[in-house]
Amino acid sequence: MAKTSSVAKENLSAVELQLPRPKGRAFAALICSNILLAFGGLLVRFSDSGPTATAFWRMLLAAPILWLLVWKSGEKTGKLSPALIGTIIVGGLFFSADLASWHSGILLTKLANATLFGNFASLLLVVYGIILARHLPGKQQGLAIGLAFAGSAILMGQSYEVSPDYLLGDMLSLLAGVLYTGYVIAMQRARGSLGSWAVLAISTSVSVLPLLFAAHLMGEQIMPSNWTPLIILAITSQVMGQGLLIYALPHFSPLIVGLALLLQPAIAGIAGWLAFGESMGPMELAGTIMVAVALVLVRAPEKA
């Protein structure tokens, strides 16, 4: 019997060694979340509702699924402190304002531009992470930051060479990036005390009514004739993309999260090229590769 128990323990240890460690799973979740979120802009363009109305449906359709996941996961939401509830509500309001601004910007500029400026949060989170850590990043992280932002600058510069007529869309997307920074910081704080599905379900629910009000205020078409892009957007961007992001947040510094966000404009550039024929030449491809290399470099110090 003892021998059988010993063999079972050895087999269990072997299985455990083959499984990715929690930090590895979290990093995979962080990367996958940004890949999924990068396609959000594409789906917004396919929607026949107004841009803010599309954000409203994204949140409304996702909310019941998220609450079902809260129930299935057993995450408790009964006794939450007022401070924690306030943090999540503030995060939800930041996110609703972010989506209203970003979805409007998507229709007025190139998909790569909208995603790049919408992820201005990456720069702000890097700065926030350095201030929070109270010391400058090491050589390898510094190189990663330089590569990431150089790659993003190439992507941005190449977009402007195509046409200079995207100013309003770019500015709306830039505002969205600032608002998204507030959302990520609030969610990172909330995740210290509550499970990922509960945090996301509450913040998503908080966003629904402000987005509906804003869509009405701007005179947008609310009811769609084609539900498919909205359903896909709700599942891939809000449930899966944001779900993976919220899960990963407490495992990494804002610096790592900020650099990971730069995957989105790179992926969005490829999506815009494939779906709408938006130009993506050798320089833009080089920028995409630089962002990818930066993520590999910045991961190494985290492992150590």
C-alpha positions in Angstrom: 0.0 0.0 0.0 2.8 2.4 0.9 4.6 1.5 -2.3 1.4 2.3 -4.3 1.1 5.6 -2.5 4.8 6.4 -3.2 4.3 5.7 -6.9 1.1 7.8 -7.0 3.0 10.7 -5.5 5.8 10.4 -8.0 3.3 10.3 -10.9 1.6 13.4 -9.4 4.9 15.2 -9.1 5.7 14.4 -12.7 2.3 15.8 -13.9 2.8 18.9 -11.8 6.2 19.5 -13.4 4.6 19.4 -16.8 1.9 21.9 -15.9 2.7 25.6 -16.5 3.4 27.5 -13.3 0.8 30.1 -12.1 3.1 33.0 -13.3 3.4 31.2 -16.7 -0.3 30.7 -17.0 -0.9 34.4 -16.1 1.6 35.6 -18.7 -0.1 33.4 -21.3 -3.4 34.9 -20.2 -2.0 38.4 -20.5 -0.8 37.8 -24.1 -4.0 36.0 -25.2 -6.1 38.8 -23.7 -4.4 41.4 -25.8 -4.6 39.3 -29.0 -8.4 38.9 -28.5 -8.9 42.6 -27.6 -7.0 43.6 -30.7 -9.9 42.3 -32.9 -12.5 44.4 -31.0 -12.0 47.4 -33.4 -12.7 45.1 -36.4 -16.0 44.0 -34.9 -17.0 47.6 -34.1 -16.6 48.4 -37.8 -18.8 45.5 -38.7 -21.6 46.6 -36.3 -24.5 48.6 -37.8 -25.4 50.2 -34.4 -23.8 53.5 -33.5 -20.3 53.3 -32.0 -21.4 54.0 -28.4 -24.5 51.8 -28.8 -22.1 49.0 -29.9 -20.2 49.4 -26.6 -23.6 49.3 -24.8 -24.5 46.0 -26.4 -21.0 44.6 -25.7 -21.5 45.2 -22.0 -25.2 44.3 -21.8 -24.7 41.0 -23.7 -21.6 40.1 -21.7 -23.0 40.9 -18.2 -25.3 37.8 -17.8 -22.5 35.5 -18.9 -20.1 37.0 -16.4 -22.5 36.7 -13.5 -23.1 33.1 -14.5 -19.3 32.6 -14.4 -19.2 34.2 -10.9 -21.9 31.8 -9.7 -20.1 28.8 -11.3 -16.7 29.8 -9.9 -18.1 30.2 -6.4 -16.6 33.7 -6.0 -18.3 35.5 -3.1 -19.7 39.0 -3.6 -21.9 39.3 -0.6 -19.7 41.2 1.9 -17.7 43.7 0.0 -16.3 46.8 1.7 -17.5 50.2 0.5 -14.0 51.1 -0.6 -13.7 48.0 -2.8 -17.2 48.6 -4.3 -16.2 52.2 -5.0 -13.0 51.2 -6.7 -14.8 48.8 -9.0 -17.5 51.4 -9.8 -14.9 54.0 -10.6 -13.2 51.4 -12.8 -16.5 50.6 -14.6 -17.1 54.3 -15.2 -13.6 54.8 -16.6 -14.2 51.8 -18.9 -17.6 53.1 -20.2 -16.1 56.5 -21.0 -13.1 54.7 -22.6 -15.3 52.6 -24.9 -17.5 55.5 -25.9 -14.5 57.5 -26.9 -12.6 54.6 -28.5 -15.5 53.2 -30.5 -16.2 56.7 -32.0 -12.5 57.0 -32.8 -12.4 53.7 -34.6 -14.8 54.9 -37.3 -12.8 58.1 -37.9 -9.3 56.7 -38.3 -7.4 53.6 -39.4 -7.8 50.5 -37.3 -4.1 50.4 -36.4 -4.2 54.1 -35.4 -7.2 53.7 -33.2 -5.7 50.7 -31.4 -2.3 52.3 -31.1 -3.7 55.5 -29.5 -6.3 53.6 -27.6 -3.4 51.8 -25.9 -1.7 55.0 -24.9 -2.4 53.4 -21.5 0.7 51.3 -22.2 3.0 54.4 -21.9 1.1 55.7 -18.9 1.2 52.4 -17.1 4.9 52.1 -17.7 5.4 55.5 -16.1 3.1 54.6 -13.3 4.9 51.3 -12.7 8.3 53.1 -12.5 6.9 55.7 -10.0 5.2 52.9 -8.0 8.5 50.9 -7.9 10.5 54.0 -7.0 13.4 53.0 -9.2 14.3 53.0 -12.9 14.0 49.7 -14.8 17.1 47.6 -15.3 19.1 47.4 -18.5 17.0 44.5 -20.0 13.7 46.1 -19.1 15.0 49.5 -20.4 15.9 47.9 -23.7 12.5 46.2 -23.8 10.7 49.6 -23.2 12.8 51.3 -25.8 12.1 48.6 -28.4 8.4 48.5 -27.7 7.9 52.2 -28.0 10.2 52.5 -31.0 8.1 49.8 -32.7 4.9 51.6 -31.8 6.3 54.9 -33.2 7.1 53.1 -36.5 3.5 51.8 -36.6 2.2 55.3 -35.9 4.5 57.0 -38.3 3.7 54.7 -41.2 -0.1 55.2 -40.6 0.3 59.0 -40.9 2.2 58.6 -44.2 -0.9 57.1 -45.7 -3.2 60.1 -44.8 -3.1 63.1 -42.4 -6.9 63.2 -42.2 -7.4 61.1 -39.1 -6.9 63.8 -36.4 -10.3 63.6 -34.7 -10.3 59.9 -34.6 -6.8 59.8 -33.3 -7.6 62.3 -30.6 -10.7 60.4 -29.5 -8.6 57.2 -29.4 -5.9 59.0 -27.4 -8.5 60.1 -24.8 -9.7 56.5 -24.6 -6.1 55.5 -23.8 -6.0 57.9 -20.9 -9.3 56.6 -19.6 -8.2 53.0 -20.0 -5.3 53.7 -17.7 -7.6 54.6 -14.9 -9.6 51.4 -15.6 -6.6 49.1 -15.5 -5.3 50.7 -12.2 -8.7 50.4 -10.6 -9.1 46.8 -11.6 -5.6 45.9 -10.5 -6.3 47.3 -7.0 -9.7 45.5 -6.9 -8.2 42.2 -7.9 -6.1 42.2 -4.7 -9.3 41.5 -2.7 -11.8 39.8 -5.1 -11.8 37.1 -7.8 -11.5 38.1 -11.5 -15.0 37.1 -12.6 -16.6 39.1 -9.8 -14.5 42.2 -10.5 -15.3 42.0 -14.2 -19.0 41.3 -13.7 -19.5 44.3 -11.4 -17.5 46.7 -13.5 -19.3 45.5 -16.7 -22.7 46.0 -15.1 -21.8 49.5 -13.9 -20.9 50.4 -17.5 -24.2 49.5 -19.1 -26.5 52.4 -18.3 -23.9 55.2 -18.8 -23.2 53.8 -22.3 -26.9 53.6 -23.1 -27.4 57.2 -21.9 -24.5 58.4 -24.0 -25.7 56.7 -27.1 -29.1 58.3 -26.7 -27.5 61.7 -26.1 -25.5 61.5 -29.3 -28.5 60.4 -31.3 -27.0 57.1 -32.4 -28.9 54.1 -33.8 -29.4 51.8 -30.8 -31.1 48.7 -32.2 -29.0 46.6 -34.7 -30.2 44.7 -37.7 -27.3 42.3 -37.5 -26.6 40.8 -34.0 -23.6 38.7 -35.1 -20.8 41.2 -34.6 -22.2 42.3 -31.3 -22.5 38.8 -29.9 -19.0 38.0 -31.1 -17.7 41.3 -29.6 -19.3 40.6 -26.2 -17.9 37.1 -26.0 -14.4 37.6 -27.4 -13.6 41.1 -26.2 -15.5 41.4 -22.9 -15.9 37.9 -21.5 -12.7 36.3 -22.9 -10.4 39.2 -23.5 -11.2 41.3 -20.4 -11.6 38.1 -18.4 -8.1 36.9 -19.2 -6.7 40.5 -18.6 -8.4 40.9 -15.2 -7.1 37.4 -14.2 -3.5 38.3 -15.1 -3.4 41.8 -13.6 -2.4 41.0 -10.0 0.5 38.8 -11.2 2.5 41.5 -13.0 3.7 45.1 -12.4 2.0 47.9 -14.4 5.2 48.1 -16.5 4.7 44.5 -17.8 1.0 45.0 -18.3 1.6 48.3 -20.2 4.1 46.7 -22.6 1.8 43.8 -23.2 -0.9 46.3 -24.3 1.3 47.2 -27.3 0.5 43.8 -28.8 -2.9 45.2 -29.7 -1.9 47.8 -32.3 0.4 45.3 -33.9 -2.3 42.7 -34.2 -4.9 45.3 -35.2 -2.6 46.5 -38.0 -2.6 43.0 -39.4 -6.4 42.7 -39.0 -6.9 46.1 -40.8 -4.6 45.0 -43.6 -6.5 41.7 -44.1 -10.0 43.0 -43.7 -9.9 46.5 -45.1 -6.8 46.5 -47.3 -5.2 49.1 -45.0 -1.5 49.4 -45.9 1.1 47.4 -43.9 4.5 47.6 -45.5 8.0 46.4 -44.4 8.4 49.2 -41.8 5.1 48.4 -40.1 6.0 44.7 -40.1 9.4 45.7 -38.5 7.5 47.7 -35.8 5.3 44.7 -35.0 8.4 42.5 -34.7 10.0 45.0 -32.3 7.0 45.0 -30.0 7.1 41.2 -30.0 10.8 41.1 -29.1 10.3 43.6 -26.4 7.7 41.3 -24.7 10.2 38.5 -24.8 12.9 40.6 -23.2 10.7 42.1 -20.5 9.5 38.6 -19.5 13.0 37.4 -18.7 13.6 39.7 -15.6 10.1 38.7 -14.4 11.1 35.0 -14.4 14.4 35.8 -12.6 
